[in-house]
Amino acid sequence: MLSNEKYKGDALLQKTYTVDYLTKKRLQNTGQIPRYYVEESHPAIIPKEMWEAVQLEMERRRAFAEKHGIVKVDYATVDNPFAGRVICGHCGSPYGRKVWNSTDERLRRIVWRCNKKYSVKGEKSCQNKHVDDKVLYQAFINTFNAIIKNKIIFTEKWHQNMDSEDYLLKYRAKQLIELVEDPKPITEFDLGLYFKIIEKQTVFEGERIIVSLLDGLEIECQIE
């Protein structure tokens, strides 16, 4: 549905063709006969710019997953918002969530560790350090508050992106400008804001985190 050109008012003709006129059997046209692309063949359901932005976003997610060896990037949940979004700054692999001392609730601790840390049993394949779950939450809070504090600098950059020929970059810029239009610092993690702003958090040696926004801007956070 998301890649159907009819939503933006265009039409691709002869996607299928008849192979048996008696049974009316049709098959997918993969080059057996010519296909014709017609622009503005009917009223659009959604703006063309939005449709094009969706195509770019799907490609961004595909490339992101392929680069970091992730099955998909949209399996994060309310209880696990960082799934597929925490990346090792040493080897580029995703971090996975681990529960330490789960049998004793008083000592229970959630950490994130590079998935290639022990890819070879008994040996450390990646030397990067783990990071506490609470640090990732705080990194986002600090990031959003840093954006608010430096609102003028960020909004100037986003306004420049509004003139880009990249539909996705323009959409992100508009979205981010609206999010900080009436800014208020946050003290607790906001799931909705996180999904609207953050692409990934890259951990370096357990000492710092580079938080990457969906428009490509990066903000560095020190781990205390």
C-alpha positions as CSV (number, residue, x, y, z in Angstrom):
1,M,0.0,0.0,0.0
2,L,2.8,2.5,0.9
3,S,4.5,2.0,-2.4
4,N,1.3,2.2,-4.5
5,E,1.7,5.1,-6.9
6,K,-2.1,5.5,-7.2
7,Y,-2.1,7.3,-3.9
8,K,-0.3,10.3,-5.3
9,G,-2.5,10.4,-8.4
10,D,-0.3,8.4,-10.9
11,A,-0.9,5.1,-12.5
12,L,1.3,2.3,-13.7
13,L,-0.6,0.5,-16.5
14,Q,-0.3,-3.2,-17.3
15,K,1.1,-4.4,-14.0
16,T,-0.5,-7.8,-14.9
17,Y,-1.4,-9.4,-18.2
18,T,-3.7,-12.1,-19.4
19,V,-2.0,-15.5,-20.3
20,D,-5.2,-17.4,-21.0
21,Y,-8.3,-15.6,-22.4
22,L,-10.5,-18.6,-21.8
23,T,-9.8,-18.9,-18.1
24,K,-9.0,-15.2,-17.7
25,K,-5.8,-16.2,-15.9
26,R,-3.5,-13.2,-15.2
27,L,0.1,-13.1,-14.2
28,Q,2.4,-10.4,-12.8
29,N,4.1,-8.5,-15.6
30,T,7.8,-8.7,-15.0
31,G,8.8,-7.5,-18.4
32,Q,6.9,-9.8,-20.7
33,I,4.9,-6.9,-22.2
34,P,5.4,-3.1,-22.0
35,R,4.3,-1.1,-18.9
36,Y,3.2,2.5,-19.1
37,Y,3.5,5.1,-16.3
38,V,0.9,7.9,-16.4
39,E,1.3,11.0,-14.2
40,E,-1.7,12.7,-12.7
41,S,-4.1,10.2,-14.2
42,H,-6.6,10.8,-11.4
43,P,-7.1,12.9,-8.2
44,A,-4.4,12.2,-5.6
45,I,-5.4,10.8,-2.2
46,I,-2.3,12.2,-0.5
47,P,0.1,15.0,-1.6
48,K,2.8,13.8,-4.0
49,E,5.5,15.2,-1.6
50,M,4.3,13.0,1.2
51,W,4.2,9.9,-1.0
52,E,7.8,10.6,-2.1
53,A,8.9,11.1,1.5
54,V,7.4,7.7,2.4
55,Q,9.5,6.0,-0.3
56,L,12.6,7.7,0.9
57,E,11.8,6.7,4.5
58,M,11.3,3.1,3.6
59,E,14.7,3.1,1.8
60,R,16.3,4.8,4.8
61,R,15.0,2.0,7.1
62,R,16.1,-0.7,4.7
63,A,19.6,0.8,4.4
64,F,19.9,1.3,8.1
65,A,18.9,-2.3,8.8
66,E,21.3,-3.6,6.2
67,K,24.2,-1.5,7.5
68,H,23.9,-2.6,11.1
69,G,22.7,-6.2,10.5
70,I,19.2,-5.6,12.0
71,V,16.2,-7.6,10.8
72,K,14.1,-4.5,10.9
73,V,14.2,-1.1,12.6
74,D,10.5,-0.8,13.6
75,Y,10.2,-3.5,16.2
76,A,10.7,-1.2,19.2
77,T,7.9,-1.2,21.7
78,V,6.7,0.9,24.6
79,D,8.5,-1.4,27.1
80,N,11.6,-1.6,24.8
81,P,11.9,1.7,22.8
82,F,15.6,1.2,22.1
83,A,15.4,-2.1,20.2
84,G,17.3,-1.8,17.0
85,R,18.3,1.8,17.8
86,V,21.4,1.3,20.0
87,I,24.6,0.9,17.9
88,C,28.1,-0.1,18.8
89,G,30.6,2.7,18.0
90,H,33.4,0.2,17.8
91,C,32.1,-2.4,15.3
92,G,28.8,-1.0,14.1
93,S,26.7,-3.9,15.4
94,P,23.4,-3.4,17.3
95,Y,23.3,-3.6,21.0
96,G,21.0,-6.1,22.7
97,R,19.2,-5.8,26.0
98,K,20.3,-8.0,28.8
99,V,18.9,-8.5,32.3
100,W,21.4,-9.1,35.1
101,N,20.5,-10.7,38.4
102,S,17.0,-11.2,37.3
103,T,16.3,-13.8,40.1
104,D,16.7,-11.1,42.8
105,E,14.5,-8.1,42.1
106,R,16.6,-5.9,44.4
107,L,19.7,-6.5,42.3
108,R,17.9,-6.6,38.9
109,R,19.7,-4.5,36.4
110,I,19.0,-3.9,32.7
111,V,22.0,-3.2,30.5
112,W,22.7,-3.0,26.7
113,R,25.7,-4.8,25.2
114,C,27.1,-5.2,21.8
115,N,25.7,-8.3,20.1
116,K,29.1,-9.2,18.9
117,K,30.7,-9.0,22.3
118,Y,30.9,-12.8,22.6
119,S,30.1,-13.9,19.0
120,V,32.9,-16.5,19.6
121,K,32.2,-18.5,22.7
122,G,34.6,-17.7,25.5
123,E,36.3,-14.8,23.6
124,K,35.6,-11.1,23.4
125,S,35.0,-10.3,19.7
126,C,34.2,-6.7,20.5
127,Q,35.9,-4.7,23.2
128,N,33.2,-2.0,23.6
129,K,31.6,-1.7,27.0
130,H,28.0,-2.2,28.0
131,V,25.7,0.7,29.0
132,D,23.0,0.9,31.6
133,D,19.4,1.1,30.4
134,K,18.8,4.2,32.5
135,V,21.7,6.0,30.7
136,L,19.9,5.6,27.3
137,Y,16.8,7.2,28.8
138,Q,18.7,10.1,30.3
139,A,20.7,10.6,27.0
140,F,17.4,11.3,25.2
141,I,16.2,13.7,27.9
142,N,19.6,15.6,27.8
143,T,19.4,15.6,24.0
144,F,15.9,17.1,23.8
145,N,16.7,19.7,26.4
146,A,19.9,20.6,24.5
147,I,17.8,21.2,21.4
148,I,15.4,23.4,23.4
149,K,18.4,25.4,24.9
150,N,19.8,25.9,21.4
151,K,16.5,26.3,19.6
152,I,17.6,29.1,17.4
153,I,20.6,27.2,16.0
154,F,18.6,24.1,15.3
155,T,15.6,25.8,13.8
156,E,17.9,27.8,11.4
157,K,19.3,24.5,10.2
158,W,15.9,23.0,9.8
159,H,14.6,26.1,7.9
160,Q,17.5,25.6,5.5
161,N,16.4,22.0,4.9
162,M,12.9,23.2,4.0
163,D,14.5,24.4,0.7
164,S,16.0,21.0,0.0
165,E,14.9,18.9,-3.0
166,D,14.9,15.9,-0.7
167,Y,11.2,15.3,0.2
168,L,12.1,13.4,3.4
169,L,14.5,16.0,4.6
170,K,11.9,18.7,4.1
171,Y,9.3,16.6,5.9
172,R,11.6,16.0,8.9
173,A,12.5,19.7,9.0
174,K,8.8,20.7,9.2
175,Q,8.1,18.1,11.8
176,L,11.0,19.1,14.0
177,I,10.3,22.8,13.8
178,E,6.7,22.1,14.9
179,L,8.0,20.0,17.9
180,V,10.0,22.9,19.3
181,E,7.6,25.6,18.4
182,D,6.5,25.9,22.0
183,P,9.4,24.3,23.8
184,K,9.4,23.0,27.4
185,P,12.3,21.1,28.9
186,I,11.5,17.6,30.0
187,T,12.5,15.7,33.1
188,E,11.1,12.3,32.1
189,F,11.4,10.1,29.0
190,D,8.8,10.9,26.4
191,L,8.2,7.9,24.1
192,G,6.3,9.8,21.4
193,L,9.1,12.5,21.2
194,Y,11.7,9.8,21.0
195,F,10.2,8.0,18.0
196,K,9.6,11.4,16.2
197,I,13.2,12.6,16.7
198,I,15.8,9.9,17.2
199,E,17.3,7.5,14.6
200,K,19.9,5.9,16.8
201,Q,22.2,6.1,19.8
202,T,25.8,5.1,19.2
203,V,27.8,4.0,22.2
204,F,31.6,4.6,22.4
205,E,33.6,2.7,25.0
206,G,30.9,3.2,27.6
207,E,32.0,6.8,28.0
208,R,29.9,8.8,25.5
209,I,26.9,8.4,23.3
210,I,26.3,10.1,20.0
211,V,22.6,10.7,19.6
212,S,21.6,10.9,15.9
213,L,18.4,12.7,14.9
214,L,16.2,11.5,12.0
215,D,17.4,14.5,9.9
216,G,21.1,13.5,10.3
217,L,22.1,16.0,13.0
218,E,24.2,14.5,15.9
219,I,24.5,15.5,19.5
220,E,27.1,14.1,21.9
221,C,26.3,13.0,25.4
222,Q,28.8,12.1,28.1
223,I,28.1,9.1,30.3
224,E,28.6,10.0,34.0
